[in-house]
Amino acid sequence: MKNRAKCKLCESIIESFHSTHYDVCKCGEISVDGGDAMRCYAKDFSNFLRVDDEGNIIIPIIKTSDDVKPLDIDISKPTKKDLIAMLENLLKSIEDMPSAALTAPATNYDILSFGMIILAIFKSDSDSSLSDPSKNQIET
C-alpha cells in the first residue's frame, strides 16, 4: 500500500512517494512522510483517512497512550561485569569489520557509544569483586 491519505476537512488527497518526500494537505491538517515507511501526522487524527492503492477510503484505528501497555522487560541497572561484557562485544564487533570499514572515519555516534560504556564502567560500583583486587586472587 502506498503512503496516501485524505483530509476530511479540505478533502485533498496527499501521497509521499519516497523516503525524503513530505506532503501536506491544502489546509495543513494532515501530512504524510517517508514513502514506504508510512509515517503520518495530523493536528487531529479524526480528520485523517488512509487511501489504498485502489482509491478506497480506510478509516484508521487511533490508539492513545492509554491503549499501549509497557513492555515487560528487565530494566535493572547492569553490573560492572555486564558493562565490561558490553565493551568487549563492541570491541569484538569492530575487530570483525571488513578492512575497508576499519579504515573509515568514526562518527560521533561511534565515539558516543564507546564513551558511554566507558563512563558507565567507571561510575559502576555494583560489582565489588571487580573493583576489589583482593577478591580476584586465586587461593592455593
Residue pairs with C-beta under 8 A, 6 or more apart in sequence:
1 38
1 50
1 52
1 53
2 15
2 52
2 53
3 15
3 16
3 32
3 33
3 34
3 35
3 36
3 37
3 38
3 39
3 40
4 13
4 14
4 15
4 16
4 32
4 50
4 51
4 52
5 13
5 14
5 15
5 25
5 30
5 32
5 40
5 48
5 49
5 50
5 51
6 12
6 13
6 14
6 49
6 50
6 51
6 57
7 14
7 25
7 26
7 27
7 29
7 30
7 47
7 48
7 49
8 29
8 46
8 47
8 48
8 49
9 25
9 27
9 29
9 47
10 25
10 26
10 27
10 29
12 25
12 26
12 27
13 51
14 23
14 24
14 25
14 30
14 31
14 32
15 23
15 32
16 22
16 23
16 32
16 33
16 34
16 35
16 39
17 35
18 35
19 34
19 35
19 36
19 37
21 33
21 34
21 35
22 31
22 32
22 33
23 31
23 32
23 33
24 30
24 31
25 31
28 43
29 42
29 43
29 44
29 47
29 48
30 40
30 41
30 42
30 43
30 47
30 48
31 40
31 41
31 42
32 38
32 39
32 40
32 41
33 39
33 40
33 41
40 48
42 48
45 60
45 62
46 62
48 60
49 57
49 58
49 59
49 60
50 57
50 58
50 59
50 60
51 57
51 58
52 58
77 126
78 86
78 120
78 124
78 126
79 124
79 126
79 127
80 121
80 124
80 125
80 126
80 127
80 130
80 131
81 127
81 130
83 117
83 120
83 121
83 124
84 121
84 130
86 117
87 117
87 118
87 121
90 113
90 114
90 117
94 102
125 131
128 135
129 135
129 136
130 136
